[in-house]
Amino acid sequence: MFELRRAGVEDAETIAETVQLGFASFRAWAGASFDPPSTVMELPRIREGLGRPSTWALLALSGGEPAGHVAITQARERDEPRPDIPGLAHLWMLFVRPLWWGSGLAARLNALAVEQAAERGYEAMRLHTPAGNARARAFYEREGWHTDGIAIPEPLLGLDLVEYRRDL
């Protein structure tokens, strides 16, 4: 049903569009006034991240059209100079376009990312998701992720995030 292929810097625009659709869906729980970062703002960050040697990313296509993507990278500290956190992978992005919500694609992408992190020798993984996104939080909890529930302000989104972790 879905074609999966490695994603690279050349896929940044497609990935940024999918991220934008995901951010726009946040209005359902964050309110109509939620103003997500624009694709123009996200694109350089996505290009930079996809170009990191530690990044692994997959693009999911359905009938040649983008359906979603997932990416992991080496976890780093939030504060500059952002040193690496040994043994910890970061689930950087997992977005599925709304047309494919409920299709099982997100679970498949999550499983592939967890498998890839284990193959790369990481001991654990982390991710950040909006504290108010009950749908995403329920998904990650079903998939074996755990959180302490402590809110972390994210100025770029204007939302609080929570961190989830899982052992590999």
Secondary structure, DSSP 8 states (H G I E B T S, - for coil): --EEEE--GGGHHHHHHHHHHHHHHTHHHH-TT-----HHHHHHHHHHHHHSTT-EEEEEEETTEEEEEEEEEEEE-SSTT--EEEEEEEEEEEEE-GGGTTSSHHHHHHHHHHHHHHHTT-SEEEEEEETT-HHHHHHHHHTT-EEEEEEEEETTTTEEEEEEEEE-
